[in-house]
Amino acid sequence: QESKPLATSRSTIDIEKALADRPSRQPRMLSQSLRWAFLAASRRAPLRRSMSASSSLSSGSGEIARSSGSSSHTASCLIRSSSPGATDSPLFAASRGCDAVGFDGEIEGYPSPSTYSSSRRCSSVAWHPTMASRRGFASSSVEPVVLTRKRSFALSETEERIFSLLRNTIEHLKLDTRARVAGGWVRNKLLGVPCGDVDFAMEKMTGEVFAGHLQRYLKECLPTENKAHVLGATHVVHANPEQSRHLETVRTLLYGQLIDIAHLRSEIYTEEDGRIPKAQFGSPADDAYRRDFTVNALYYNLHTDSVEDYTGRGLEDLERMILRSPVPPMVSLKEDPLRALRAIRFIATFDLKIDPELFQAMSSEIVKIGISTKVSKERLGHEFARMIPSAHFHRAMRLLIESELYLFFFDFRRWFWNSSTIERSLRRCEMVLDHLARVGASDTQSGQSASTVNEQRNLLSVAAFLFECFQDERDSSGLMLELRDHMFELAKVPYVLSQQIGDYLVLLLNGSRLWKLDNSETSSSCAMFTLREKIEIGDWVNRCGSQLSPILLVLEVLFEQRGLALRLETHLIELDLRHCVHLPPLVTGADVLKCGIPTGARVGVLLQQVRNWQILHSSATRERALEQLRDLVANEAST
């Protein structure tokens, strides 16, 4: 078929029928794999004819060069659009080296369920030969798309030292391996955002073996340098296929930087359903196609000082800010169902567009069953916690609801919610985030990092999302415990996060009750509040603390009253309660004991009475508070 490509897949169908008549223990698996091989062979010659000997493109982000050999074809899923007006960006066409079109136009935001069928129009799909190797068949050599590093991003001093140390180790010990940085570090460097730990992928060598070589090199070639300062203690993270952790890695510190070392691998699936793969050493292309998303399947080659894209789509997807998997989404999500939630996290973090096919796969019942059976509650809770500080959290909430993956964190069926209630609450959540972002009300403390500001803002938006569900709840303390235990029971969301959500929800509920808010436009008057109610409002203000202004803005959104936050701020000034935001204790239990009160419940009662007095007196001092305490004790003794 090399010289004369197939016009149709008829020959493949005929061979499948012939195979079906032969005895085989796995005829369906064999015929499907043969179909992939024929599809790849039938497309190979047209692709080669459409490729030039070499193609390059210079852009503002760096130099992209591609050399095409006799067996070079990089696109993982080349989609010929049936739309006559479809166009392609120059970088997309150059990175694939062919005239195929991957998407019919731009994808705006995330798709709604009504646009799934029309978001992507294609007539035929050509499989990359590497797909066959993912199911146990040999793959062809693949030439990567190469991006020159020096024209794209800079390395820090620590990174330079780490990379130099690894190169020197390989060269000095003449090791049969090459070192690459894989995954998120490369993505973040190209996007210009801060990087976390560094993941190294070694050729033909496990991370544990290379760590031993690294220790040997330090001992032989750097005898005078402080080894503890260079290389920290190594820790092996063992594979756990039952929990979708298929690769053993070594974790250590190099010059104070946390790094993970693993090996490039390919996967052979020994079961028909493809649940548990058998990992073996693989090529960079094999390793790239088993990763979750194309933007995470990029490699930085330490020896050539360049970024390599073996899927042929990672750099283009990163430029167009599209999230898609390097293989069919259902295949990828069946291998590791947690990738559905990782996709949502990446979209919320980097404001990516989502491939409609990926969204459809995420929403399927197969993936939900996979999450229930293969993913531990700890991993679910950890993934939700990593969504919280994202800058575009409204994207995460929208995707969680539309894909129905929210059921792993909030089972609203327990509180008899329907779809209209959920959609109404989701719109309120998005309005809250938009309101807080525009006003900047959560930036109340100087020196806060962006992630900390985002985290508090997003937790408050989750509380606003749940507000309608618990609007008629009276037992505030019981509500907070119920919500915390519910989230921990479903996904083991960290207590500190679920408790903060519960705290914010209680503050919103109590605030609406204390301020006697409803959906009318009537404003409250100071004369409406009794002395007891003023004390309760002051205590509520104190519990709000630095988040008072954001909470008032959220109440304004929830009750749809323009200017409500400003009116409530004015009421606090008129009631002389604005000082309650910061209410340091003026007396302690020791002061009560000095007044002759024995240890017991009465000590707490007196401290609370002094605190209530402090709420009503903005100019209170410690001396006046001690005097008030003595008066309370004297009055108690006289009665």
N, C-alpha and C positions, 0 to 999 in steps of 0.2 A: 504493500500500500504506500510505500515511500514515494514511488514515482507517479502513482496514479491514485489520488485520494478518493475516498468514497464520496459519492454524491448524496447518498442517503444512508440510513442505518439499517437498510433491509438485510444486508449480509449478516449483520450482527444478530438480527432477530431470527434468521434462519439457523444460525449456529446455536443460538439459545434453545431453539426447538429440538435440534439434534442432541444437544447435551441433556435435555430433559428426558430423552428416551434411554440414556445410558445410566447404569446404576452408579450412584454416587451418594456418599453420606451427606454432602452439603451441596446439592445441585444448584440451589437458588443463590448461594453465596458465590459459587464458581461462575455462574452465568452472569451475575451482576458485575463481578470483577472483570470478566472478559468484555463485557459491554463497555466498561470504562476504558479498557485498553484500546478497543476499536474506535471509540469516539476520539481518544487522544491521537491515534494514528491517522484517522481520517482528516483531522484538522492540521496535522503537523506540516504537510507540504504547503498548503495555502499560507500558513503563518510565515514559513521561511521565505516564500516568494515576496511577501509584503514587507519583510524586514530589509533594511539596508545593511551594508557591511558594518557600519557603526553609525550611531546617532548620538548627538549631544545637544545639550541645551544649557545656556548660561542664564541664570536668573539672579534676582536679588538675594536669594537664600543660599546660593552657592552654585557650584558647577556640577551638572549631572552628565555623566558619560556612560555609554553602554556599548560593549563590544559583543557582536553577535557571531557565534560559531555555528557549526553545522548542526549542533543539537541544542541550540539555545532557544528557549521559549519559556517566558517567565510568568505570564498571566495565569493566575490560579483558576479563574472562572471567566473566560472571555465571552462577553455577552454581545451578540449582534442585535442592535436595536431594530425593531420593526417600524420605528417612527422615521419617516423620510427627512424630517427637519432636525434630527438630533445632531448635536455638535459636541465636540470634545475639546477640552483645554489642551494647549500645546504640551504641557508637562505630562498630562495623562497619556497622550499618544506616544510621547517620547519614552516615558518610563516603561510602557509595555512593548514598544518597538513594533507595533502593528496598527492596523486601521480599525480594529474593533472598538466598539463603544460600550463602556461599562454602565453608564447611567444615562437616561433620557432627560437631560436637563438637571437643574439643581434641586435638591431636596430641602425644602424650607422647614426647619424645626423638626419636630417629631410628628409622625403621621397619626391621623385620627383613624379609628377603626373603619370609617366609611371610605377611606382612600386607599386601603390596602391593595385592592385589585387593580387600581389605575395608577399606583405610584411607580410601578416598574413594568415596562412592556418589553418583552424579549421573545424572540422566535427560536433561538437555539443556544445551547450551552456547550462549550468545549472544555472538557476536564483536563486539568494539568496532569502529566504523567506521575508527578509526585503523589497525587491522590491514590494511585494504585499502591504505592509503597506504604501508605498509611494502613492498608489492609493486607499487607504481607506480600506485595509484588515489587519487583525491582523498579527503580526509578532512573530516569535519565539525568545526566549532569545538567545543572542549571547555572547560568551566568547571572550574577546579581546586577541590579541597578546600583551604580556607585555614586556617592555624593562626597565631594571633597570636604573634609572636616574643617580645615583652616578658614574656608570661606563661609562657614555656617555657624560655628560656635567656638568659644574659647574654653580651655581647660583651666581649672584652678591649680594652684601650686601643689595642693595635696594630691589631686588627681594625676598631675604630671609625675609626681614621685611614685605613686602606686603603679601606674602603667609602665614607667621605666623599670621598676623593680621586677614586674612580671616578665617584661621582655628580656631583661638581663638574665633572669633565672632560666628561661627557655633556651637562650643562646649559649650561656655558659655551660649548662649541663647537657646541651645538645639533645633536648627532649623532642620527641616526635609528636608535637602538638602545636597548636596556635591558639592564642587567647583572644576572645571577643567579649565586649560588654553587650549585654542583651536587655531587651525589655524597656521598662519605664525610664531608665536613666537616659537612653538615647532619645526617646520621645520627648522627655522634658527638656533636654538640651536643645533640641530643634525648635521647641515651642518657646524657649526662653523663660522657663519657670524653674523654681528651685528643685533640686534633685535630692532624693533620700539616699537609701543604700544603693550600692553598686552590685549588679549581678553579672558574674563572669560565666561564660560558657566555653568549655575547653573541648578541643578536638581529640578524639581517641584516648581520652584520659579522664578518670573520675575526679571529682573535686577533692576527695580525701587523699588520693595519690598525689595530686599536684600540690596540696598543702604540705605533704611530707617533703616533696622536692623543694618547696619554698623554704622550709625550715633548714634543710640541708645547705641551700645556697647561702642563707644568712650566716650559718655557722662557719662555712668555708671561706666566704668572700668578704664578710663584714664582721670580723672577729672582735673589733674594738667598739662597734656601735651597740647601743643599748637595745637588745633584742626585744625586751618587753615594750619599749617605746615604738618599735617598728611593727611587730606582729604580736597580737594578743592571743589569748587562749582560743583554740579551735573547738567547735561544737558541731557534731554530725546530726543533721535533721533527717531522720530515716523516712523512707517512703511508706505511705499508707494507702494502697490502692482502694480499699473499701471506702475511704473518705475522699477519693479523687486526688490524692497526693501521690503521684506516680514517680517522682524523682527524688533521689537522695541528694542532699546538698550539704556543704560545709560552710558554717558561718564563723566569721572571725573579724578581728579589727586589724586594719593596716593603716599605720600613721593616724590612728584615731578614727578612721572611717569604717563604718560597718559594711562588710562585703559578704556576698554569698558566692560560692564556687560550685558549679555543677558541670555536667558534660553535655555536649550536643547529642541529641538522641533521636531515634525514630521509634515508632511504636507499631508492633504487630498485634492485632486483635485476635485472640484465640477463641473467643466466644462469638456466636453468631450475632448476638445483640450488641457486640462491641463494648461491653461494660468495663472489663478489666484488660488493659493492654499489657503486652510484654515489652519492656523497654530494652533497647540495645543502642550501641553507638551508632550515630548517624551523621549525615552531612549537615552543613548549615541550612540547606534547603529543606531537608527532612525536619529539622528542628523548627524552622520558621512556620511550616505548614501545620504543626501540631499546636501552635500557640493560639491564644484566645482571639486576638484581633490583629488586623494588619498593621495598625499603628504601633502595636507592641511587638511586632515581628521584625524589628529593625536591629541591626548589629553594628557596633563600632569595632572595627578591626584595629587592634593595637599595633600591628606590624605594618599596615599600609596607611594608617592614619586617615581612614575613610569610613563612611557609613555605607553599609551594604543592605540592600532590599531584595531578598530572595523571592518574595511573593510577587514582585513587580508592581505592587499597588500600595504598599505602605506609605511611601513618600508622597504619592499623589493624594491618598486619602487624608494624610496629615495636612497637606496644603489646602485641601477642600474641606477639612474638618468633618470628615465622615467616619462613622464607626461601623465597621463590618468585619466579619470573620474571614480568614483566608480560605476556608473550605465552606461547603454549605452549612448554614447556621444550625440546622437540626443535628447534623453530625457533630459539630463542635459542642453544642449544649448537652447532647447525650453523653459525651465523654466527661464533661464536668458541668453539671447543671448550675453550679454557683456562678458561672460566667454570665448568666442572665442578670444577676444582681450587680456583678462587676461592671457590666455594660451600663447599667443605670448610674453607677457611681462615676464612671469615666465621663458620661454625658453631662452629669451635673457639675463635675469638676472643671471640665474644659469647654463646656457649652458646644458639644459636638452634635451634628445631625446623625440620625440613625438610619441604617439600611432597613427599608421596609420588610425585607425577608427576615432579617434578624429580629425585628419586632414581632413578626408573626410567630416565629419559632419560640420566642420568649413567652408568648401568651398561650402557648399550647398546653394541653393537659399532660402531655408526655413529659415536658420539662418540669411542671409542678410536681408530678409524681417522682421524678428524679430528685428534685430538691428534698422532698419529704423522706426519701429512702436512702439517699447517698450523702447528703450534706448535714453535718452536725449542727445542733442549735448554737453552739459556740461560734462556729464560722458564720452563721446567719447574723448573729448579734454583732460580731466584729465588722461585718460588711455594712450593716446599717449604721454603726457608729462612725465608720469612715465616710459615709455619705453626709453626715451632719455638718461638718465644717465647709462643705462645698459652696462655691460662690453662686451657683445656679440651682439652688435646692428645689425651687419650684418645678424644674424639669424632672427631678427625681420623684417628687410627689405625683406629678401628672403621669409619669410612666408606671409608677407602682400601681396607681389606680387603674389605668387603662389596660395594663397587662394582668391585673388581678393578683399581682405578686404581693400586694399589701396584706393579704390574708396570712402571710407568714409573720407579720408584726402586729397587726390590729385586726382581730376577727370581729368585724362590725355586726355579723349575724347574731353575736351574743347580745347586742343591744338593739336588735330589731331595726337596723338601718336598711333603707332601700336605696336604689341607684340614684334617685333624684336628690335624696338627702346627702349622699356622698358627693355628688357633683356640685351641689350648692356649697357644701363645706370646703370642697377643693377650690372653688372660685374665691371663697373668702380667704383661704390660705394664701393663694397667689396674690390677692389684693393686699394682704398684710405685708408680704415680702416686698411688694412693689412700693408700698407706702413707706415702709421703714428704710428701704434703700434710697428713695428720693429725699426723704427728710433727713436721713442720717442720724436718727434719734438714738440708735443703740451705741453710737460712738461717745459714750458718756465718760469714759475713763481714758486719760491720755496714756500713751504708751502701749495700748492694746494691739496685738497683732491682728491682721486681717482674718486669720482663721478663727481666733477667739471671738471677734465681733460677729463673724458669720455663724459660728456655733450657737451663740446666745440668740441671735436673730432667728435662726432656723428652728431651734427648740421652741421658741415662743410661737412660731408659725404652726408647728405641730399641735401645740396646745390650742391655738385658735381653730385649727381643723377639727379638733375633738370637742369644741365648745358646745355645739348644738346637741351633741350626743348626751352630754351631762348637764344641760342647762337647768333642769329641774331638780338636780341632785342637792340634797341638804347636808348630808354627812361629808364634810370636806376632807377630814382626815381619813375616813374610810375610803373615799373615792381615790385619794392619792395612793393608798396602799393597794387598792384593787387594780388600778391601772399599772402600777409598777410590777406587781406580781403577774398580771396578765401578759405584759410584754416579755417578762423574764421566762414565763412558762412557755410562750410560743417560740421565742428565738434567743433567749438568754441575752437580751439587750442589756448592756452593763447597767447596774443599779444606779450609778451616778447620773446617767442620761435619762433613764426612765423616771427617776425621782425628780429630776429637774423639769421634765415635761409635766409630771403630776403637780409639782409646785406651781408652775406657771398657770396650769389649768385652774387650780384652786384660787389663785390670785385673780384670774379673770372672772370666775364665778362669784367670788366674794365681792369684787369691785362692782360688778353689775348690781348686786343686791344692796350693798351699802349706799351706792349712789342712786338707788331706786330708778335704774335705767329701764327704759322700754323702747319700742321702735317708733315712738312719737317724737316730735321735735320740741317738746316742752323742756325747758331748762330748770334745773333745780335751784332752790333759794336757800341761803344759809339759815333762814328762820325755820326751815323744815326739819332741821337736825336737832335732836335732844342732846343733852350732855353725854349720855351713854353712847349715842351714835357717833358723836365727835371723837370719843375715845377709841371706838372701833375703827373709825376711818384713819385716825392717827396710827393705830397699830398696823392697819393694812398698808399705809404709806411706808412705814418702817420695814415691813416684810418685802415690799417691792424694792426698796433700796435704790441702787443705781439704775435699775431697769424701770423706774416709775414712768418716765416719759414714753418709752416704747410701749408699755402696758396701756397707758392712756390712749395712745394712737391705735392700738389694737381694738380697744373698746369702741373707739370711734368708727372703725371699719365694721366691727361685728354688729353694731346697732345702726349703722348707715346714717349717722348724724354728722354732717359736715361741721367742723369747728368744735366738736364735743371735747376733744382733748384740751383745747385752749380754755374752754369754759370751766372744765374741772380743775385745771391749773389755777384759774382765777379764784375758784371757790376755796382751794387750799390756802391761798394767801389771805382771803377774807376770814377764813376760820382759824387763821394763825396755826396751821398744821404743816406748812411746807418744811419746817425744820425737822420733822419726824423722819425724813429720809435717812438722816444720820442721827441716831439716838443712843449715844453711849451710856452705859449704866453709871449712875452717879453714886449709888450705894451698893454694898455687897452683903452677902450673908453674914460675914464677920461683923459688920456694923450693926446688924440686927441682934446678934448674940451679945454684943457689948451693952445693948439696952436691957439685958436681963431676960430676953426671950429664950426659952429652952429650944434645943434642936427638935425639929419636927415640921409638920405641914404648915404651922403658923408662920414660919420664917418665909416660905414662898408666898403666902398671902400678903404679908406686909411688903415684900419686895415688889409685888405686882401693883399694890396700891400706890407706892411711891412712883412707880413707872407711869401709871395712869395720870398722876399729878404732873409728872414731867412732860407728858404729851400735851397737856393743857397749858403749860407755861414754857414758852419758847426761850425765855431768858433764865431758865433754871440753872443754878450752880450747885456744886457739891455741898457747900455750906447750907444753902437753903433746903436742899434735899434731906440732909441730916436733921435739920430742924423739923421738917415735915415728918420724918420718921419718928422723932421723939414725941411729937404731938399725937401721932397715931397710937403710939404705945401708951401714952398718958391717958388718952380718951378710952382706950380699951381697959385700962386698969380701973378707971373711974366707973365704968359701967359693969 
